[in-house]
Amino acid sequence: MKIYNNNNNDNAKVEKKICHFCDIKMDKIDFKDVYLIKRFTNSQGKIYPPKRHGTCAKHQRSLAAAIKKARVMALVPFVVK
């Protein structure tokens, strides 16, 4: 699906991002998979919004829950200074 970009009045076509988890048909996101979780957090430990990586609403909710659970289990830091 092509979406037209209206920035700067140019007709550049921008492709819609596909959810990573829907693409690989992943149902549950494991909080112990630290490498996957770190991909969706920034250097300060904040969770990226769904628009950044194109995750769907269903997987964004389960991803946020997995990140919060991993923080409590001390697998991922709450805040990085």
C-alpha positions in Angstrom: 0.0 0.0 0.0 1.4 3.3 -1.0 0.8 6.5 0.9 1.6 9.9 -0.6 3.8 12.1 1.5 2.6 15.7 1.6 5.7 17.2 3.3 7.3 20.0 1.3 4.7 19.6 -1.4 6.6 16.9 -3.2 5.0 13.7 -4.5 7.3 11.3 -2.9 5.8 7.9 -2.2 6.2 6.5 1.3 5.5 2.8 2.0 3.5 1.9 5.0 5.5 0.1 7.7 4.5 -3.5 8.4 4.3 -4.8 11.9 7.4 -6.9 12.7 5.5 -9.4 14.8 2.7 -9.8 12.3 5.3 -10.4 9.6 6.9 -13.3 11.4 3.5 -14.5 12.8 4.6 -14.2 16.4 1.6 -14.4 18.8 3.3 -13.9 22.2 6.2 -11.6 23.0 8.5 -13.2 25.6 9.8 -10.8 28.2 13.0 -12.8 28.5 14.0 -12.1 24.9 16.2 -9.1 25.8 17.6 -8.5 22.4 14.2 -8.2 20.8 13.0 -5.9 23.6 16.0 -3.6 23.4 15.2 -3.1 19.7 12.0 -1.3 20.7 13.4 0.9 23.4 15.7 3.9 23.0 19.0 4.6 24.7 17.3 6.0 27.7 15.1 3.0 28.2 11.8 4.6 26.9 9.4 2.5 24.8 9.3 3.7 21.2 5.8 4.7 19.9 4.1 2.4 17.4 4.6 4.8 14.5 8.4 4.5 14.8 8.6 0.8 14.0 5.1 0.3 12.5 3.9 -2.1 15.2 0.1 -2.8 15.2 -2.0 -1.9 18.3 -2.3 -5.5 19.4 1.5 -6.2 19.4 2.3 -2.7 20.8 0.2 -3.5 23.9 1.9 -6.9 24.4 5.3 -5.4 23.7 4.8 -2.7 26.3 3.7 -5.3 28.9 6.7 -7.4 28.1 9.1 -4.5 28.5 7.5 -3.5 31.8 7.8 -7.1 33.0 11.4 -7.3 31.9 12.1 -4.0 33.8 10.7 -5.5 37.0 12.7 -8.7 36.6 15.9 -6.5 36.1 16.5 -7.8 32.6 16.2 -4.2 31.1 16.9 -1.1 33.1 14.2 1.4 34.0 16.3 4.5 33.2 19.8 4.8 31.7 21.7 7.9 32.7 
